[in-house]
């Protein structure tokens, strides 16, 4: 059996009614595929959801994904340096 791989957290935060969006930036030194996870705590509103959008260095959308209350979603995104 293989050992699980622990991924480093590059960004984390909490959205509120007063802070409805957050942005994080990280630099890519060499082309590679990154794995992004987006998790949403169970909310009082079961229809709550959040969207993550990943942009490349030219401000083009290269990935966009949604997680709903109580869920975690992940996706792999290839990014150039």
Order of alpha helices (4+ residues) and beta strands (2+ residues): beta-beta-beta-beta
